Amino acid sequence: MEVTKEITDKDGKKKAVKVQTPAIGEIISRMEERGMFTELTRRPRPDYDIMTALELVEAIGKRRNPRFEIDEENRFAYANFIRWCHCDPAMNSIDPETGKAVRGNLRKGIYIAGNTGTGKSWCLDIMQMYCRVWGFKIAFPYEQTEAVLSWGGMRADAICDVYTEKGTFAAFKTRPILAIQDFGQEPQESLYMGNRIDVIRQLIEYRGDRADQLTLITSNLKLGGQKLLDRYGDRVASRLHEMCNYFEIKGKDRRKL
């Protein structure tokens, strides 16, 4: 779009010049491509009972390992993950700074922290199956049809391996729902053709600027903890706060039970 603008030259004289600026439609289109000021649409499924849902989740877990159980160390995470799936406004998460329960955000993803072997990745897998049983729906901006709420988990170091093999990790930037397992266990730098980058840092920074994607993460690093801050810095820590509801699964290594 061409507009006329009055400017003053170096001699102090005013003159009119024509300036080419992007059309409003073009600017809006660019904003949409970058996921700015757009949000996904969740479809509530209030027709459930939380106790019955917990029993179903425990039954799913026991099919994988008969020793699996929902107890005081993981109940908060599972109960509120269920509420998140059903788009239930009663969902709570944990404030990383105070450790207290706070109202969750149904448009954010999930960050699960815990020690090795406490069942963080299991939680993602079990809740994935729970989602398939219910067939929860989600709609992403500018798509014509609704999709089933579903995610494919991938280890953080495996995402780095993709970059070292192909020189790009663009597919993970644009995936509507992405589950990253073992966040923080990946190499700090990945090399391709002489280019060294911190793949997961860049991935989080990119996805953290978008409101039209969901990111689910499991990690040994507590959100708000010093170890995460030392590893990734303020920028990534801030993005994670904006992107995810925070849960913790406590206890010892359940694989040794």
C-alpha positions as CSV (number, residue, x, y, z in Angstrom):
1,M,0.0,0.0,0.0
2,E,1.4,3.4,-1.0
3,V,0.9,6.5,1.2
4,T,2.2,10.0,1.0
5,K,4.3,11.3,3.8
6,E,5.7,14.8,4.5
7,I,9.3,15.0,5.5
8,T,11.9,17.7,6.1
9,D,15.1,17.5,4.1
10,K,18.6,18.5,5.3
11,D,18.1,22.0,4.2
12,G,14.9,22.4,6.3
13,K,12.6,22.3,3.4
14,K,9.4,20.2,3.5
15,K,8.4,17.9,0.7
16,A,6.0,15.1,0.1
17,V,7.4,11.6,-0.6
18,K,5.6,8.4,-1.4
19,V,6.2,5.5,1.1
20,Q,5.4,1.9,0.4
21,T,3.9,0.2,3.5
22,P,2.4,-3.3,3.9
23,A,-1.3,-3.5,3.5
24,I,-3.4,-4.1,6.7
25,G,-4.4,-7.5,5.4
26,E,-0.8,-8.5,4.8
27,I,0.2,-7.4,8.3
28,I,-2.7,-9.5,9.8
29,S,-1.7,-12.5,7.7
30,R,1.9,-12.3,8.9
31,M,0.7,-12.1,12.5
32,E,-1.5,-15.1,12.0
33,E,1.4,-17.1,10.5
34,R,3.4,-16.4,13.7
35,G,0.6,-17.3,16.0
36,M,0.4,-13.8,17.5
37,F,-2.8,-12.9,19.4
38,T,-4.4,-16.1,18.3
39,E,-5.5,-19.0,20.6
40,L,-6.5,-22.6,20.2
41,T,-10.1,-23.7,21.0
42,R,-10.7,-26.4,23.7
43,R,-14.0,-28.4,23.7
44,P,-15.1,-29.0,27.3
45,R,-16.3,-32.5,28.3
46,P,-18.0,-31.9,31.7
47,D,-19.8,-35.3,31.7
48,Y,-17.3,-37.1,34.0
49,D,-16.7,-38.0,37.6
50,I,-13.2,-37.4,38.9
51,M,-13.1,-40.5,41.1
52,T,-14.3,-42.7,38.3
53,A,-11.8,-41.1,36.0
54,L,-8.9,-41.7,38.4
55,E,-10.0,-45.4,38.6
56,L,-9.9,-45.6,34.8
57,V,-6.4,-43.9,34.7
58,E,-5.1,-46.4,37.3
59,A,-6.6,-49.3,35.3
60,I,-4.8,-48.0,32.2
61,G,-1.5,-47.8,34.1
62,K,-1.9,-51.3,35.6
63,R,-2.3,-52.8,32.1
64,R,1.3,-51.6,31.5
65,N,2.6,-52.5,34.9
66,P,0.5,-54.2,37.6
67,R,2.4,-52.4,40.3
68,F,1.2,-49.0,39.1
69,E,-1.0,-47.0,41.4
70,I,-2.2,-43.6,42.0
71,D,-1.2,-42.5,45.5
72,E,-0.5,-39.3,47.5
73,E,2.7,-38.6,45.6
74,N,1.1,-38.4,42.1
75,R,-2.6,-37.9,42.8
76,F,-2.5,-34.1,42.4
77,A,-0.8,-34.4,39.0
78,Y,-3.1,-37.1,37.6
79,A,-6.3,-35.5,39.0
80,N,-5.6,-32.2,37.5
81,F,-4.2,-33.6,34.2
82,I,-7.6,-35.3,33.9
83,R,-9.3,-31.9,34.6
84,W,-7.1,-30.3,32.0
85,C,-8.1,-33.0,29.4
86,H,-11.8,-32.4,30.1
87,C,-11.3,-28.6,29.9
88,D,-12.7,-28.4,33.5
89,P,-12.3,-24.9,35.0
90,A,-11.8,-26.6,38.4
91,M,-8.3,-27.6,37.3
92,N,-5.4,-26.5,39.5
93,S,-1.6,-26.4,39.0
94,I,1.3,-25.7,41.3
95,D,2.8,-22.2,41.6
96,P,6.6,-22.9,41.0
97,E,7.6,-20.2,43.4
98,T,5.4,-21.0,46.4
99,G,4.6,-24.7,45.8
100,K,0.9,-24.0,46.5
101,A,-2.0,-25.0,44.4
102,V,-3.3,-22.2,42.1
103,R,-6.0,-22.0,39.4
104,G,-4.7,-23.7,36.2
105,N,-4.9,-22.3,32.7
106,L,-6.7,-24.6,30.2
107,R,-5.0,-23.0,27.2
108,K,-1.5,-23.8,28.5
109,G,0.4,-27.0,28.2
110,I,1.8,-29.2,31.0
111,Y,5.2,-29.3,32.7
112,I,5.8,-32.3,35.0
113,A,8.9,-32.3,37.2
114,G,10.2,-35.1,39.4
115,N,13.1,-37.3,40.2
116,T,14.3,-40.1,38.0
117,G,11.9,-43.0,37.8
118,T,8.9,-41.3,39.5
119,G,6.8,-41.8,36.5
120,K,6.7,-38.5,34.6
121,S,6.9,-40.0,31.1
122,W,4.5,-42.7,32.2
123,C,2.1,-40.0,33.1
124,L,2.2,-38.6,29.6
125,D,1.7,-42.0,28.1
126,I,-1.2,-43.0,30.3
127,M,-2.9,-39.7,29.8
128,Q,-2.4,-40.0,26.1
129,M,-4.4,-43.3,26.2
130,Y,-7.0,-41.6,28.4
131,C,-7.4,-38.9,25.7
132,R,-7.9,-41.6,23.1
133,V,-10.6,-43.3,25.1
134,W,-12.6,-40.0,25.4
135,G,-11.7,-38.5,22.0
136,F,-11.3,-35.0,23.3
137,K,-11.5,-32.3,20.6
138,I,-9.3,-29.3,20.0
139,A,-9.3,-26.7,17.2
140,F,-6.2,-24.8,16.2
141,P,-6.5,-21.3,14.6
142,Y,-7.0,-21.2,10.8
143,E,-7.7,-25.0,10.5
144,Q,-11.0,-26.1,9.0
145,T,-11.6,-29.1,11.2
146,E,-11.2,-30.1,14.8
147,A,-8.5,-32.6,15.8
148,V,-8.3,-35.2,18.6
149,L,-6.3,-34.0,21.6
150,S,-3.2,-36.2,21.1
151,W,0.6,-35.9,21.3
152,G,3.6,-37.9,20.4
153,G,6.3,-37.9,22.9
154,M,10.0,-37.4,21.9
155,R,13.1,-37.2,24.1
156,A,14.9,-33.9,24.1
157,D,18.1,-35.5,23.0
158,A,16.4,-37.2,20.1
159,I,15.2,-33.8,18.9
160,C,18.8,-32.7,19.0
161,D,19.8,-35.8,17.0
162,V,17.4,-34.7,14.3
163,Y,19.2,-31.4,14.0
164,T,22.7,-33.1,13.8
165,E,21.4,-35.3,11.0
166,K,19.3,-32.9,9.0
167,G,20.5,-29.4,10.0
168,T,16.9,-28.4,11.0
169,F,14.3,-29.0,13.7
170,A,11.6,-26.8,12.0
171,A,9.0,-29.6,12.2
172,F,9.1,-29.4,16.0
173,K,8.6,-25.6,16.0
174,T,5.4,-25.8,14.1
175,R,3.8,-29.0,15.5
176,P,0.5,-28.0,17.1
177,I,1.0,-30.2,20.1
178,L,4.5,-31.4,21.1
179,A,5.5,-33.5,24.1
180,I,9.2,-33.2,25.1
181,Q,10.5,-35.9,27.4
182,D,13.6,-35.6,29.6
183,F,13.9,-31.9,29.1
184,G,17.3,-30.9,30.5
185,Q,19.1,-34.2,29.7
186,E,20.0,-33.2,26.1
187,P,23.4,-31.9,25.1
188,Q,23.8,-28.1,25.5
189,E,25.2,-27.8,21.9
190,S,24.4,-29.8,18.8
191,L,26.6,-29.6,15.7
192,Y,25.7,-29.6,12.1
193,M,28.1,-28.5,9.3
194,G,30.1,-26.4,11.7
195,N,27.1,-24.7,13.2
196,R,26.7,-25.2,17.0
197,I,23.3,-24.4,18.5
198,D,21.4,-25.1,21.7
199,V,18.5,-26.8,20.0
200,I,16.0,-27.2,22.9
201,R,16.6,-23.6,24.1
202,Q,15.8,-22.3,20.7
203,L,12.8,-24.6,20.4
204,I,11.3,-23.4,23.7
205,E,11.9,-19.7,22.9
206,Y,10.1,-20.1,19.6
207,R,7.1,-22.1,20.9
208,G,6.9,-19.8,24.0
209,D,6.0,-16.9,21.8
210,R,2.9,-18.6,20.3
211,A,-0.5,-18.9,21.8
212,D,-1.8,-21.3,19.2
213,Q,0.3,-24.4,20.3
214,L,0.5,-26.7,23.2
215,T,3.7,-28.0,24.7
216,L,4.0,-30.8,27.2
217,I,7.2,-31.4,29.1
218,T,8.7,-33.9,31.5
219,S,11.9,-33.0,33.4
220,N,14.1,-33.7,36.4
221,L,14.4,-29.9,36.6
222,K,11.9,-28.0,38.8
223,L,10.2,-25.1,37.1
224,G,11.4,-22.1,39.0
225,G,14.5,-23.9,40.3
226,Q,18.0,-22.6,40.1
227,K,19.3,-25.6,38.1
228,L,16.9,-24.8,35.3
229,L,17.8,-21.1,35.5
230,D,21.5,-21.9,35.3
231,R,21.0,-24.2,32.4
232,Y,18.7,-22.2,30.2
233,G,18.6,-18.6,31.6
234,D,15.8,-16.2,32.3
235,R,14.3,-16.1,28.9
236,V,13.5,-19.8,28.7
237,A,12.4,-19.9,32.3
238,S,10.0,-17.1,31.6
239,R,8.7,-18.8,28.5
240,L,8.0,-22.0,30.4
241,H,6.0,-20.2,33.0
242,E,3.9,-18.7,30.2
243,M,3.5,-22.0,28.3
244,C,2.8,-24.6,30.9
245,N,0.8,-25.6,34.0
246,Y,3.2,-27.0,36.5
247,F,2.9,-30.4,38.2
248,E,5.3,-32.4,40.4
249,I,5.4,-36.1,40.9
250,K,7.3,-36.9,44.1
251,G,8.7,-40.1,45.6
252,K,11.4,-42.6,44.9
253,D,12.3,-44.5,41.7
254,R,9.1,-46.5,41.1
255,R,11.0,-48.8,38.7
256,K,12.9,-50.3,41.7
257,L,9.7,-51.2,43.6
